[in-house]
Amino acid sequence: MSDFKERIATELTAVRNRSLAYTDTEDDLLLRQHSPLMSPLVWDLAHVGNYEELWVLREAGGITPLRPEIDDLYDAFKHPRANRPSLPMLGPVEARHYIEGVRGRVLDVLDSIDLHGPDPLHRDGFVFGLVIQHEHQHDETMLATLQLSKEPGLVRDGVLPPGRVTGEEEVFVPSGSFLMGTDIQPWAYDNERPAYRIHLPGYWIDRFPVGNGAYAAFIEDGGYDDPHWWAPEGWRWRQESHATAPLFWTREGGTWWRTRFGRTEPVPMEEPVQHVCWYEADAYARWAGRRLPTEAEWEKACGWDAAAGRARTYPWGDDVPRPDRANLGHRAARPAPLGAFPAGASPYGAEQMIGDVWEWTDSVFLPYPGFRSFPYREYSEVFFGKDYRVLRGGSWAADPAAVRTTFRNWDHPIRRQIFSGFRCARSASPEEV
Ligand SMILES: [Fe+2]
């Protein structure tokens, strides 16, 4: 096998080990639905194998279907998450057996396929990148399910570098054009393409994501009780949900507590806030005299190298994420404190844009000019429109293989079981420009 194929095989093994670790528990926990927002864990497990069978074995490899009768069960579009527990899903033992059988054949296809041929599905290993990223995204979803389950002891924690205080709360991005999206990232999804030039007036963006301490000040200032700070539909959500703090937060004895993977602990004020929905992020920003950055502002601040006239894959350059640059890949089961990664700063000095928490942006999920769906409409195209807001940057639970400056995630503005936070921005005044 070539070095490139070896690398793909290593990534396939790594992501599978991750999926198996999250499902290495009692059958009852795998079969149960922990929230109507989520699938039973065993559904995710067989679904990633079925997706791999569809794309690598059948589409790229031309292999006859192994289990065509289960395709329907694992089609995410046919069965909303709330209904999945009633499906005749494969049980845990059968699911593991099925995905292992698929994987063995996938490695055979990898061995024999030409990754430099004209087929865009094969070229640069795109189809393998597709299934590797897809499985990592489901692994992150499984972590969100495990968090909702409140079962203790299922998710490992770890050590992260300490934070630091800089005194400089925001960084300036001067007026100018930059290249948004990509034509050159081989595993980029269709929604990240094609690259196009866009001009942005000068703006300020937070050096770090908004921390728990700053967010607690918003709550204590009565932020959840004052419609003034909320968009009209956000205020409706606030009244209907009765939310008074981020999801998983409680107030007791004058202290904020949070429950994280079954453990309750004081809220660490120096960590980025997570488990807030878009409406909460939007209200906080208004209260702080700021606004959420647009998706373009976020991307430029993250990766545009004006001196070189090119976009970087990551804020620090094109080298793969190292532990001193970003908190990715579930090193610990939480975001790192603010200021933990000075070596991960972007050309403009923004930090922790990659990893820690997904960051809500002001933008709705729309195609870039010249968008073409590939390899299927249901990946991105059917979600375009005003129902979804874009999140950027990946969380602590996202794997380096599924994170880059141009990567776009999207969700409903009410969602907060995801590992979501935000940072604020503001337009530069005429004197500042
Ligand atoms: Fe999926």
Boltz pocket constraint, residues with backbone or C-beta under 6 A from the ligand:
constraints:
  - pocket:
      binder: B
      contacts: [[A, 47], [A, 51], [A, 76], [A, 134], [A, 138]]
      max_distance: 6.0
